[in-house]
Amino acid sequence: MEKKPATLLYPLPVVLVTTADADGRPNIMTVAWTGVVCSEPPMLSVSIRPSRYSYGLLKASGEFVVNVPSADHLRQVDYCGMVTGAQVDKFAATGFTPVPASRVRPPLIAECPVNLECEVQQRIELGSHDLFVARIVACHVEDSCLNEKGRLDVARVRPFAYNGALSYWSVKEELGRYGFSQK
Ligand SMILES: Cc1cc2nc3c(=O)[nH]c(=O)nc-3n(C[C@H](O)[C@H](O)[C@H](O)COP(=O)(O)O)c2cc1C
């Protein structure tokens, strides 16, 4: 059945974007409109509505951190997408621990197993959202989420997805290995 044009592209990762104001006061925002956009140099994008408190911080500083939560953090992730940092200190409210980043001013969230420090390269006004295209300038991975070869083991991160229809889903089962169709 043909339907009217809509953003029916699911599942999407859900991440926590940290930003900071000029005094270093940090904020956390939940973002699902995000994705990898380039391998060399490593780059990603986040799409943010100008009405978000984080938008002003991001636009002014040009820096943010993408923190990948695990399923254990579902409640905090939902919460950070429901309240605004203009009124609430979300670090205090969630109990998340801010840790200084190595290359940017916004902090990492210690409890998140993967943290990607980002510098904005371009901001593109699209309509409801602005797309921030950013270079990943530093990465942090919790030791327990690395395999024997030192590579990220997603199963140990236990990430989850946003599936439209206002629901969160786990990402559990491996279905195949990259390139298996050629063997
Ligand atoms: C699962 C989920 C995904 C979200 N994704 C986005 C997004 O990609 N872009 C956006 O502008 N807002 C998104 N939001 C809404 C913001 O997270 C929400 O408005 C938040 O309160 C903004 O925080 P701030 O005002 O402190 O920046 C999402 C919310 C949830 C719960």
The ligand as an SDF file (V2000), in Angstrom:
LIG
                    3D

 31 33  0  0  0  0  0  0  0  0999 V2000
   13.6790    8.4640   21.6570 C   0  0  0  0  0  0  0  0  0  0  0  0
   13.7690    9.9440   21.4170 C   0  0  0  0  0  0  0  0  0  0  0  0
   14.4470   10.4180   20.3040 C   0  0  0  0  0  0  0  0  0  0  0  0
   14.5450   11.7890   20.0530 C   0  0  0  0  0  0  0  0  0  0  0  0
   15.2280   12.2140   18.9490 N   0  0  0  0  0  0  0  0  0  0  0  0
   15.3280   13.5420   18.7030 C   0  0  0  0  0  0  0  0  0  0  0  0
   16.0800   13.9920   17.5740 C   0  0  0  0  0  0  0  0  0  0  0  0
   16.6710   13.2140   16.8360 O   0  0  0  0  0  0  0  0  0  0  0  0
   16.1320   15.3310   17.3590 N   0  0  0  0  0  0  0  0  0  0  0  0
   15.4850   16.2480   18.1580 C   0  0  0  0  0  0  0  0  0  0  0  0
   15.5470   17.4640   17.9050 O   0  0  0  0  0  0  0  0  0  0  0  0
   14.7900   15.8260   19.2630 N   0  0  0  0  0  0  0  0  0  0  0  0
   14.7160   14.5170   19.5530 C   0  0  0  0  0  0  0  0  0  0  0  0
   14.0510   14.0730   20.6630 N   0  0  0  0  0  0  0  0  0  0  0  0
   13.4390   15.0700   21.5670 C   0  0  0  0  0  0  0  0  0  0  0  0
   14.4540   15.6940   22.5370 C   0  0  0  0  0  0  0  0  0  0  0  0
   15.3060   14.7210   23.1040 O   0  0  0  0  0  0  0  0  0  0  0  0
   13.6910   16.4240   23.6630 C   0  0  0  0  0  0  0  0  0  0  0  0
   12.9500   17.4920   23.1020 O   0  0  0  0  0  0  0  0  0  0  0  0
   14.5790   16.9080   24.7820 C   0  0  0  0  0  0  0  0  0  0  0  0
   13.7840   17.2580   25.8750 O   0  0  0  0  0  0  0  0  0  0  0  0
   15.4690   18.0800   24.3930 C   0  0  0  0  0  0  0  0  0  0  0  0
   16.2900   18.3900   25.4650 O   0  0  0  0  0  0  0  0  0  0  0  0
   16.9430   19.8260   25.6820 P   0  0  0  0  0  0  0  0  0  0  0  0
   15.8320   20.8590   25.5910 O   0  0  0  0  0  0  0  0  0  0  0  0
   17.5580   19.7520   27.0400 O   0  0  0  0  0  0  0  0  0  0  0  0
   17.9450   19.9910   24.5840 O   0  0  0  0  0  0  0  0  0  0  0  0
   13.9490   12.7250   20.9410 C   0  0  0  0  0  0  0  0  0  0  0  0
   13.2780   12.2440   22.0880 C   0  0  0  0  0  0  0  0  0  0  0  0
   13.2010   10.8790   22.3240 C   0  0  0  0  0  0  0  0  0  0  0  0
   12.5100   10.3840   23.5630 C   0  0  0  0  0  0  0  0  0  0  0  0
  1  2  1  0
  2  3  1  0
  2 30  2  0
  3  4  2  0
  4  5  1  0
  4 28  1  0
  5  6  2  0
  6  7  1  0
  6 13  1  0
  7  8  2  0
  7  9  1  0
  9 10  1  0
 10 11  2  0
 10 12  1  0
 12 13  2  0
 13 14  1  0
 14 15  1  0
 14 28  1  0
 15 16  1  0
 16 17  1  0
 16 18  1  0
 18 19  1  0
 18 20  1  0
 20 21  1  0
 20 22  1  0
 22 23  1  0
 23 24  1  0
 24 25  2  0
 24 26  1  0
 24 27  1  0
 28 29  2  0
 29 30  1  0
 30 31  1  0
M  END
$$$$
